[in-house]
Amino acid sequence: MKTLVGFALTVSLATAATLPQTKITGSYIEARNADVYTGACYANSEINLVGDLAVMGWKIDEGMVDGVSLKGLGVVGVIRATSTLGDIANPVNPAKAVLIVDEKASAPQRSALVKFAKRMGGELFAEVVAVETRPISLTFANNNLHSVRAKLTAGELASIETRPIVSTDQICRHESTYYAPLTPTVHAMAGYTLANTFTGKGLGTNWSMPEKRSAFVANFEIPMVD
């Protein structure tokens, strides 16, 4: 009996090891030019004035697109929208985007990264005005999103750096996570932005917008993209 049980367990483990992967998983970061962790009165003062610019970045731990592995690669999206992102009063918010794909990627992987980003960004990436190639790095200082310090770089074109939000970051004294992340996530935490920059071309503007409660750090998990 023990021999049969052991054999069955071995077969089960071997079968699990050979099952095709069905998900794409990894880490995500974003930063905007409007607070995402804030009180309603403060958020209302920013609507239609700021919040139209954002940098978004993904690092893929596991997964494939069209059968192409993206393990260990990154992709960054930079967007300029028409009005404040996430404003429920303006559900239609056309945007222009620049995509930055990992220079380590092969040609098929670069195409797969673009497809992945468009799947994650949806309408935000409906009009991609340029696709650039740069070294991409996204690092989380630890695995606890509640206390993580994170840093994203896409060559010289874009960057984000965050720290956890603390009580002294409150202004209204009744802050909450006012907006949701711009992309599907499993678990996300608002963060304090230490750096949020874009120096590239294609969007008609560049920016450096630090020292705002305008970031998210997150994990993501989505079905495989075909």
N, C-alpha and C positions, 0 to 999 in steps of 0.2 A: 504493500500500500504506500509506504513512504517513497519507494522508488517511483511509483506511478505519479504521486503528487509532485515529486521533484521534477519529473519529466514534463508534467503538465505546466509547471511554473516556468521551466526553461523555455518551452515552446511559446508560452504567453509573452515572456519578456522578449524573445527573439522576434515574435510577430509585431509587438509594439514598436520595436526598434526599426522595423522595416516599413511601418505604416507611412504613407505620404503625409508631409506636413501640410496643415490646412489653415494656418494662421500666420500673420505677420505681426511681430511684437517688437517693442523698443521703447525709447525715451523721446520726450517731446518738450519743447520750450517755445514760448512766445513772449513778445513784449509789444505794447502799443504806445501811442502818444496820449492815452487817456487812462485814468485809474480804473482798474477792474475790481479792486477791493476798496470800497468807499461807502459813504452814506448817500441816500437818495438826493439830498439837497446839493451835495457836492457834485454828484454825477450829472444832475440836471444843469448845473452851471457849465459843464463841458460839452453837453450834447450840441451838435451842429457847429461847434467851434473847433474841437479836436477829436481824436479817436478815429481818424480816417487812415492812419498809417500804422503798419505793423510789420514785424519780422517774425517768421515762424521757422522752426527747425526740427528735423527728425533724425534720430540715429536708430538704425534698424539692427536689432539683435539677431533675429531669425526671420526667415520668410523669403518667398519668391513672388515675382510678377512674371506672368507668361512663361513660367518654368525657369526663369533666370534668378539665381540667388542674389539677394541684396545684403547678405549677412555682413555686418561691420561697416556698412556704407552710410553716408549721410546725404541729406538734401535740405535746402533752405528755400523758403519762399518769402518774397518781400512784396508787400501790396500797398497800393494807394487807392482807397475807396472814394466814392463820391461824398459820403457823409459818415457819421459816427458808426463804427462797427458794433453790431449787437443792439442797436436802437430798435426796439420793437415797433416804434411808430414809423420806421422806414424799412420795411421788410425787403424791398427791392433796393439794392445798394451796389450799382455797377462798380467794378474795380479793375485796375490794371496791375499786372504782376510781373516780377522778374524771378525766375527760378535759377538757383545755383546748385549744380550737381557736383558730387565728390570727384576730385581729379583722379582718385585711385580706381574709379570705375572704368570698366571696358566700355566699348561702344554699345553693346547690347544692354549692359547694366545702366548706362546713362539714359537710354530710352526707357528702361523699366523704372528708373527713379522718377523721371518726368511723369510717367503714367501713375505711379504711386502717389506723387504729390498732388496731381489733379484729382485723384480719387479722394484724398484726404481733405483737400481745400475746397472741392466742389465749385460753386459759382465764383468764389474768390479768385480762382485761377482760370476762369472762362476766357480771359484775354491775356495771354502770356506774351509780353512784348519782347522778351529776350531770355535766352537760356545761357548762363555762364558756367564755367568750370573753374573750381578753386579747391584747395585743400579745406576740408570741413572737419571740425572737431566739436563734439558735444560731450561735456563731462559733468557728472553729478558727484559731488564730494562724498556723498554716502547714499545709501538706499532708502533713507527715510525722507519722503517728500515733505514732511512737516518741518524738517530742519535742514534741508539740503541747500547748499550753495552750488549754483550751476553756472556753466560758462559755455557759450556757443561762439565759434568763429568760422567765418566763411572767407578765408583769405583776408584781403584788405577791404572787401566789399560790405560785409555786414557782421555785426556782433551783438550779443546779449550777455549780460552778467547779472546774476541775481543773488539775493540773500533772503532768508526767511523774514516774514513780516513780524514785528514785535509790537507790544502795546503802545510804545511811544510813537509809532507811525500813525496812530489814530488822530484824526482832525475833528470829525463830527462826534466822536465817542460812541457811536452806535454803528460802526462800519460792518459790512458783510461783503460776501462775494457777489457783487452787483451784476457782473456779466459772466457768461459762460465762456469756456475756451472756444476758439475759432475752428476747432477740428475735433473729431471723435477721440475720446480718451477713456481709459479705464478708471483712473483716479487722478485728480488734478488738485494742486494747491496754488493759491495766489501767492505771488512773491514780490519783493521790493526790487525795483530795477536799479542796478548800479551802472549799467551801460546798455544803450539801445541805439545802434548806429547803422546807417546805410550811406555809402559813398559812391554807389554805382550810377549807371546811366539807365535811361528808359522810362523813369517815372516822373521826370520833370522836377524832382526835388531830392535833396539829401537831408539827413538829419542826425543829430546827436541829442537824445532825450533821456538823460539819467535822472535819478532821484524821484521816481514816481512809483506808486503802488500798482504798477501796470503790467505785471508779468504773470505767467503761469508756468509751472513745471509739472510734468505729468508722465504717466506711462500709457501706452496705447496697445491695443490688440484688435486686429480686424481680420476678417476672412481673407484668404488668399485672393489676389487680384488676377483675373484672367484677361 
